Amino acid sequence: MIIVSQDKKAIHNFDNVLSLQIVPTLKEYSIEVCDAINDGSSLGIYSSEERAKEVLQEIIKRYSSYLKLEGGPAILRGQIDIQPNIFNIPKVFEMPKE
């Protein structure tokens, strides 16, 4: 999965991310990414800790989503039945403005 920073100036590959964490600043809360190259690069800044936690949950939801094929009988005579399958499709998460 690819994560695009709030200011649209950085793209992070989630496969290389070691951790995402909420870091309090003077008046706001920053979601920071730590990976093999960057230690504490900001993905987005939010007005409350609750909103920052909601954004982390949105990232988890997007990362864990997949495409499911139920399967079923063949449509045309002579073809094999369609097998159930799960596909992990490429995903992009853009950090929300607020």
PyMOL commands that place a pseudoatom at each C-alpha (Angstrom):
pseudoatom trace, name=CA, resn=MET, resi=1, chain=A, elem=C, hetatm=0, pos=[0.000, 0.000, 0.000]
pseudoatom trace, name=CA, resn=ILE, resi=2, chain=A, elem=C, hetatm=0, pos=[1.116, 3.541, -0.720]
pseudoatom trace, name=CA, resn=ILE, resi=3, chain=A, elem=C, hetatm=0, pos=[0.481, 6.379, 1.764]
pseudoatom trace, name=CA, resn=VAL, resi=4, chain=A, elem=C, hetatm=0, pos=[0.447, 9.946, 0.426]
pseudoatom trace, name=CA, resn=SER, resi=5, chain=A, elem=C, hetatm=0, pos=[1.283, 12.635, 2.989]
pseudoatom trace, name=CA, resn=GLN, resi=6, chain=A, elem=C, hetatm=0, pos=[-1.218, 15.326, 3.914]
pseudoatom trace, name=CA, resn=ASP, resi=7, chain=A, elem=C, hetatm=0, pos=[0.733, 18.025, 2.044]
pseudoatom trace, name=CA, resn=LYS, resi=8, chain=A, elem=C, hetatm=0, pos=[1.074, 15.719, -1.005]
pseudoatom trace, name=CA, resn=LYS, resi=9, chain=A, elem=C, hetatm=0, pos=[4.873, 16.154, -0.950]
pseudoatom trace, name=CA, resn=ALA, resi=10, chain=A, elem=C, hetatm=0, pos=[5.806, 12.619, 0.128]
pseudoatom trace, name=CA, resn=ILE, resi=11, chain=A, elem=C, hetatm=0, pos=[4.813, 9.056, -0.700]
pseudoatom trace, name=CA, resn=HIS, resi=12, chain=A, elem=C, hetatm=0, pos=[5.611, 6.172, 1.633]
pseudoatom trace, name=CA, resn=ASN, resi=13, chain=A, elem=C, hetatm=0, pos=[5.484, 2.485, 0.740]
pseudoatom trace, name=CA, resn=PHE, resi=14, chain=A, elem=C, hetatm=0, pos=[3.725, 0.729, 3.627]
pseudoatom trace, name=CA, resn=ASP, resi=15, chain=A, elem=C, hetatm=0, pos=[5.831, -2.399, 2.998]
pseudoatom trace, name=CA, resn=ASN, resi=16, chain=A, elem=C, hetatm=0, pos=[8.865, -0.442, 4.274]
pseudoatom trace, name=CA, resn=VAL, resi=17, chain=A, elem=C, hetatm=0, pos=[7.158, 1.169, 7.283]
pseudoatom trace, name=CA, resn=LEU, resi=18, chain=A, elem=C, hetatm=0, pos=[8.369, 0.054, 10.696]
pseudoatom trace, name=CA, resn=SER, resi=19, chain=A, elem=C, hetatm=0, pos=[5.797, 2.042, 12.680]
pseudoatom trace, name=CA, resn=LEU, resi=20, chain=A, elem=C, hetatm=0, pos=[3.178, 4.780, 12.575]
pseudoatom trace, name=CA, resn=GLN, resi=21, chain=A, elem=C, hetatm=0, pos=[2.726, 6.782, 15.740]
pseudoatom trace, name=CA, resn=ILE, resi=22, chain=A, elem=C, hetatm=0, pos=[0.852, 9.780, 17.080]
pseudoatom trace, name=CA, resn=VAL, resi=23, chain=A, elem=C, hetatm=0, pos=[3.218, 12.434, 18.410]
pseudoatom trace, name=CA, resn=PRO, resi=24, chain=A, elem=C, hetatm=0, pos=[1.827, 15.406, 20.373]
pseudoatom trace, name=CA, resn=THR, resi=25, chain=A, elem=C, hetatm=0, pos=[3.128, 18.865, 19.451]
pseudoatom trace, name=CA, resn=LEU, resi=26, chain=A, elem=C, hetatm=0, pos=[2.317, 22.147, 21.223]
pseudoatom trace, name=CA, resn=LYS, resi=27, chain=A, elem=C, hetatm=0, pos=[-1.299, 22.419, 20.017]
pseudoatom trace, name=CA, resn=GLU, resi=28, chain=A, elem=C, hetatm=0, pos=[-1.780, 19.550, 17.561]
pseudoatom trace, name=CA, resn=TYR, resi=29, chain=A, elem=C, hetatm=0, pos=[-1.064, 15.881, 16.986]
pseudoatom trace, name=CA, resn=SER, resi=30, chain=A, elem=C, hetatm=0, pos=[1.182, 14.605, 14.220]
pseudoatom trace, name=CA, resn=ILE, resi=31, chain=A, elem=C, hetatm=0, pos=[1.057, 11.125, 12.693]
pseudoatom trace, name=CA, resn=GLU, resi=32, chain=A, elem=C, hetatm=0, pos=[4.666, 10.193, 12.059]
pseudoatom trace, name=CA, resn=VAL, resi=33, chain=A, elem=C, hetatm=0, pos=[6.120, 7.351, 10.049]
pseudoatom trace, name=CA, resn=CYS, resi=34, chain=A, elem=C, hetatm=0, pos=[9.320, 5.519, 10.888]
pseudoatom trace, name=CA, resn=ASP, resi=35, chain=A, elem=C, hetatm=0, pos=[10.967, 3.394, 8.218]
pseudoatom trace, name=CA, resn=ALA, resi=36, chain=A, elem=C, hetatm=0, pos=[14.461, 2.243, 7.295]
pseudoatom trace, name=CA, resn=ILE, resi=37, chain=A, elem=C, hetatm=0, pos=[15.318, 5.669, 5.828]
pseudoatom trace, name=CA, resn=ASN, resi=38, chain=A, elem=C, hetatm=0, pos=[13.284, 8.226, 7.812]
pseudoatom trace, name=CA, resn=ASP, resi=39, chain=A, elem=C, hetatm=0, pos=[12.846, 8.341, 11.557]
pseudoatom trace, name=CA, resn=GLY, resi=40, chain=A, elem=C, hetatm=0, pos=[9.843, 10.476, 12.405]
pseudoatom trace, name=CA, resn=SER, resi=41, chain=A, elem=C, hetatm=0, pos=[8.685, 11.979, 9.124]
pseudoatom trace, name=CA, resn=SER, resi=42, chain=A, elem=C, hetatm=0, pos=[5.225, 13.594, 9.483]
pseudoatom trace, name=CA, resn=LEU, resi=43, chain=A, elem=C, hetatm=0, pos=[2.369, 12.228, 7.374]
pseudoatom trace, name=CA, resn=GLY, resi=44, chain=A, elem=C, hetatm=0, pos=[-0.275, 14.621, 8.664]
pseudoatom trace, name=CA, resn=ILE, resi=45, chain=A, elem=C, hetatm=0, pos=[-1.195, 16.996, 11.479]
pseudoatom trace, name=CA, resn=TYR, resi=46, chain=A, elem=C, hetatm=0, pos=[-4.555, 16.923, 13.286]
pseudoatom trace, name=CA, resn=SER, resi=47, chain=A, elem=C, hetatm=0, pos=[-6.233, 19.154, 15.868]
pseudoatom trace, name=CA, resn=SER, resi=48, chain=A, elem=C, hetatm=0, pos=[-7.038, 16.401, 18.380]
pseudoatom trace, name=CA, resn=GLU, resi=49, chain=A, elem=C, hetatm=0, pos=[-5.642, 13.062, 19.463]
pseudoatom trace, name=CA, resn=GLU, resi=50, chain=A, elem=C, hetatm=0, pos=[-9.048, 11.475, 18.792]
pseudoatom trace, name=CA, resn=ARG, resi=51, chain=A, elem=C, hetatm=0, pos=[-8.956, 12.579, 15.143]
pseudoatom trace, name=CA, resn=ALA, resi=52, chain=A, elem=C, hetatm=0, pos=[-5.401, 11.272, 14.760]
pseudoatom trace, name=CA, resn=LYS, resi=53, chain=A, elem=C, hetatm=0, pos=[-6.560, 7.907, 16.146]
pseudoatom trace, name=CA, resn=GLU, resi=54, chain=A, elem=C, hetatm=0, pos=[-9.468, 7.877, 13.672]
pseudoatom trace, name=CA, resn=VAL, resi=55, chain=A, elem=C, hetatm=0, pos=[-7.029, 8.430, 10.794]
pseudoatom trace, name=CA, resn=LEU, resi=56, chain=A, elem=C, hetatm=0, pos=[-4.879, 5.519, 12.011]
pseudoatom trace, name=CA, resn=GLN, resi=57, chain=A, elem=C, hetatm=0, pos=[-8.014, 3.340, 12.029]
pseudoatom trace, name=CA, resn=GLU, resi=58, chain=A, elem=C, hetatm=0, pos=[-8.783, 4.436, 8.454]
pseudoatom trace, name=CA, resn=ILE, resi=59, chain=A, elem=C, hetatm=0, pos=[-5.262, 3.359, 7.430]
pseudoatom trace, name=CA, resn=ILE, resi=60, chain=A, elem=C, hetatm=0, pos=[-5.787, -0.044, 9.072]
pseudoatom trace, name=CA, resn=LYS, resi=61, chain=A, elem=C, hetatm=0, pos=[-9.142, -0.475, 7.341]
pseudoatom trace, name=CA, resn=ARG, resi=62, chain=A, elem=C, hetatm=0, pos=[-7.707, 0.365, 3.910]
pseudoatom trace, name=CA, resn=TYR, resi=63, chain=A, elem=C, hetatm=0, pos=[-4.631, -1.840, 4.434]
pseudoatom trace, name=CA, resn=SER, resi=64, chain=A, elem=C, hetatm=0, pos=[-6.731, -4.854, 5.442]
pseudoatom trace, name=CA, resn=SER, resi=65, chain=A, elem=C, hetatm=0, pos=[-9.256, -4.546, 2.598]
pseudoatom trace, name=CA, resn=TYR, resi=66, chain=A, elem=C, hetatm=0, pos=[-9.340, -7.081, -0.234]
pseudoatom trace, name=CA, resn=LEU, resi=67, chain=A, elem=C, hetatm=0, pos=[-11.448, -8.151, -3.186]
pseudoatom trace, name=CA, resn=LYS, resi=68, chain=A, elem=C, hetatm=0, pos=[-13.403, -11.378, -2.656]
pseudoatom trace, name=CA, resn=LEU, resi=69, chain=A, elem=C, hetatm=0, pos=[-14.746, -13.576, -5.451]
pseudoatom trace, name=CA, resn=GLU, resi=70, chain=A, elem=C, hetatm=0, pos=[-17.492, -15.907, -4.232]
pseudoatom trace, name=CA, resn=GLY, resi=71, chain=A, elem=C, hetatm=0, pos=[-17.222, -18.348, -7.127]
pseudoatom trace, name=CA, resn=GLY, resi=72, chain=A, elem=C, hetatm=0, pos=[-20.044, -20.346, -8.621]
pseudoatom trace, name=CA, resn=PRO, resi=73, chain=A, elem=C, hetatm=0, pos=[-21.131, -22.506, -11.526]
pseudoatom trace, name=CA, resn=ALA, resi=74, chain=A, elem=C, hetatm=0, pos=[-19.727, -21.997, -15.007]
pseudoatom trace, name=CA, resn=ILE, resi=75, chain=A, elem=C, hetatm=0, pos=[-21.722, -19.629, -17.196]
pseudoatom trace, name=CA, resn=LEU, resi=76, chain=A, elem=C, hetatm=0, pos=[-21.274, -21.546, -20.441]
pseudoatom trace, name=CA, resn=ARG, resi=77, chain=A, elem=C, hetatm=0, pos=[-21.584, -25.266, -20.983]
pseudoatom trace, name=CA, resn=GLY, resi=78, chain=A, elem=C, hetatm=0, pos=[-18.229, -27.032, -21.070]
pseudoatom trace, name=CA, resn=GLN, resi=79, chain=A, elem=C, hetatm=0, pos=[-16.419, -24.507, -18.899]
pseudoatom trace, name=CA, resn=ILE, resi=80, chain=A, elem=C, hetatm=0, pos=[-15.159, -25.235, -15.406]
pseudoatom trace, name=CA, resn=ASP, resi=81, chain=A, elem=C, hetatm=0, pos=[-16.823, -23.777, -12.327]
pseudoatom trace, name=CA, resn=ILE, resi=82, chain=A, elem=C, hetatm=0, pos=[-15.476, -20.475, -11.034]
pseudoatom trace, name=CA, resn=GLN, resi=83, chain=A, elem=C, hetatm=0, pos=[-13.454, -21.071, -7.882]
pseudoatom trace, name=CA, resn=PRO, resi=84, chain=A, elem=C, hetatm=0, pos=[-13.731, -18.747, -4.883]
pseudoatom trace, name=CA, resn=ASN, resi=85, chain=A, elem=C, hetatm=0, pos=[-10.706, -16.495, -4.502]
pseudoatom trace, name=CA, resn=ILE, resi=86, chain=A, elem=C, hetatm=0, pos=[-9.378, -13.507, -2.598]
pseudoatom trace, name=CA, resn=PHE, resi=87, chain=A, elem=C, hetatm=0, pos=[-7.315, -10.796, -4.289]
pseudoatom trace, name=CA, resn=ASN, resi=88, chain=A, elem=C, hetatm=0, pos=[-5.058, -8.306, -2.548]
pseudoatom trace, name=CA, resn=ILE, resi=89, chain=A, elem=C, hetatm=0, pos=[-5.414, -5.332, -4.877]
pseudoatom trace, name=CA, resn=PRO, resi=90, chain=A, elem=C, hetatm=0, pos=[-2.969, -2.379, -4.840]
pseudoatom trace, name=CA, resn=LYS, resi=91, chain=A, elem=C, hetatm=0, pos=[-4.128, 0.352, -2.468]
pseudoatom trace, name=CA, resn=VAL, resi=92, chain=A, elem=C, hetatm=0, pos=[-3.454, 4.069, -2.016]
pseudoatom trace, name=CA, resn=PHE, resi=93, chain=A, elem=C, hetatm=0, pos=[-4.271, 5.972, 1.165]
pseudoatom trace, name=CA, resn=GLU, resi=94, chain=A, elem=C, hetatm=0, pos=[-4.226, 9.770, 1.034]
pseudoatom trace, name=CA, resn=MET, resi=95, chain=A, elem=C, hetatm=0, pos=[-3.928, 11.427, 4.431]
pseudoatom trace, name=CA, resn=PRO, resi=96, chain=A, elem=C, hetatm=0, pos=[-7.073, 13.532, 5.032]
pseudoatom trace, name=CA, resn=LYS, resi=97, chain=A, elem=C, hetatm=0, pos=[-6.762, 17.322, 5.377]
pseudoatom trace, name=CA, resn=GLU, resi=98, chain=A, elem=C, hetatm=0, pos=[-8.528, 17.312, 8.747]
for i in range(1, 98): cmd.bond("trace and resi %d" % i, "trace and resi %d" % (i + 1))
show_as sticks, trace
zoom trace
